[in-house]
Amino acid sequence: MSSSLKGKRALIFGVASDDSIAWAIAQELAAHGATCVMGYQKRFLSRVLQLFKDKPWIEGYLECDVATEESVAGFFQQAAQKHPGNFDMMVHAIGFAPATALQDEVVRTTEADWNTALTVSSYSLVRLTRHTMPVMNAGGAILSLTYLGADRFVPGYRVMSAAKAALQELNRELAYTCGREKQVRVNTISAGPIRTLAGSGVPGFSTILDWMKHASPLARNVNQVDVAKSAYFLLSDLASGVTGQLLYVDAGYSIMGVPPDLDKLLGQAAAGTPPAPPTTPAAPTPASSPASAGPRAQPLIFGQKK
Ligand SMILES: NC(=O)c1ccc[n+]([C@@H]2O[C@H](COP(=O)([O-])OP(=O)(O)OC[C@H]3O[C@@H](n4cnc5c(N)ncnc54)[C@H](O)[C@@H]3O)[C@@H](O)[C@H]2O)c1
């Protein structure tokens, strides 16, 4: 069994800048001998042209908007003509939600924003897999990227939590179908927060980065290279028996049940005083309802605009 990717070909979707996780994955695969055909979104054309220049391991690059069947079908038609032959790997590193959906409570998400977020971030894995499978070599591998907000509540991640939860379920569905049909493996990496174009669109992102560094077992953030090395593992023969799995690449943050330094966080150790007793909620009255009781009560979101 060899871990070399010499002679292997990858389809990579999701490079928008040199910060993109997909770009780190592509470079890692290339370092192990693979060549890549890239699918890029039109709005990032000028950035990717710079990036893809003078990279002999990039066979070519074609526009692909995963929001429409027409664009994805067009990508695969052009790829068949310009870069014929089968592939061994496909990377889906795509996520998007309209800013209006990220900036407001989920309860006010419009149907249109919901549809956009789930079509682009989740259904696109189905669409790309459906088009990739006919040109995928038996024993190939597919990889997507997800985030902890699919499993736990993460403030600010909003509609993307539902989109990533759907993606994680699709990871299992597609693993079964692709495994039975062609021995193709399908896995997903749950990456810790990383400063990228998409990451920076999440409200409170800098605070999330700081918190992860404080609270994770490795006491640091992860970076694109951390994710790329695990992507190489899952896409290569090293993971020949692994499919349908979710691998956390998050400096261990996801194992934490209680944050470190909890006493300090609660302001007890610094003050040297016994912990303040928890506030006993008063019986709800019209003047003191559960929604308005307590110092941390959120502004009302049902029935009236903040
Ligand atoms: N950055 C993080 O903190 C983080 C953490 C966990 C998971 N992820 C996931 O990693 C993946 C890559 O994101 P990233 O952080 O590298 O950011 P990025 O902004 O570099 O990449 C997101 C990509 O999605 C593409 N995209 C969006 N809408 C598209 C469409 N309609 N058609 C085609 N492509 C489209 C963009 O062109 C871009 O290349 C995403 O799935 C993201 O959700 C990111």
The ligand as an ORCA input file, in Angstrom:
! r2SCAN-3c Opt
* xyz 0 1
  N     -12.748     28.851      7.909
  C     -13.309     28.189      8.885
  O     -13.271     28.598     10.052
  C     -13.993     26.878      8.597
  C     -14.219     25.978      9.666
  C     -14.854     24.769      9.395
  C     -15.277     24.480      8.113
  N     -15.052     25.381      7.105
  C     -15.523     25.037      5.753
  O     -14.405     24.934      4.903
  C     -14.858     25.106      3.563
  C     -13.942     26.075      2.857
  O     -14.109     27.375      3.399
  P     -12.880     28.351      3.694
  O     -12.885     28.626      5.140
  O     -11.660     27.842      3.061
  O     -13.346     29.728      3.024
  P     -13.210     30.273      1.519
  O     -14.011     31.515      1.492
  O     -11.793     30.374      1.145
  O     -13.888     29.129      0.661
  C     -15.279     29.041      0.482
  C     -15.464     28.693     -0.975
  O     -16.842     28.467     -1.266
  C     -16.988     28.874     -2.610
  N     -18.389     29.082     -2.977
  C     -19.332     29.779     -2.318
  N     -20.481     29.783     -3.031
  C     -20.244     29.075     -4.162
  C     -21.006     28.751     -5.309
  N     -22.290     29.152     -5.449
  N     -20.441     28.012     -6.288
  C     -19.153     27.602     -6.194
  N     -18.367     27.891     -5.140
  C     -18.913     28.624     -4.132
  C     -16.197     30.165     -2.717
  O     -15.919     30.491     -4.063
  C     -14.975     29.793     -1.919
  O     -13.990     29.279     -2.782
  C     -16.308     25.547      3.648
  O     -17.145     24.427      3.491
  C     -16.396     26.055      5.074
  O     -17.715     26.030      5.564
  C     -14.411     26.571      7.316
*
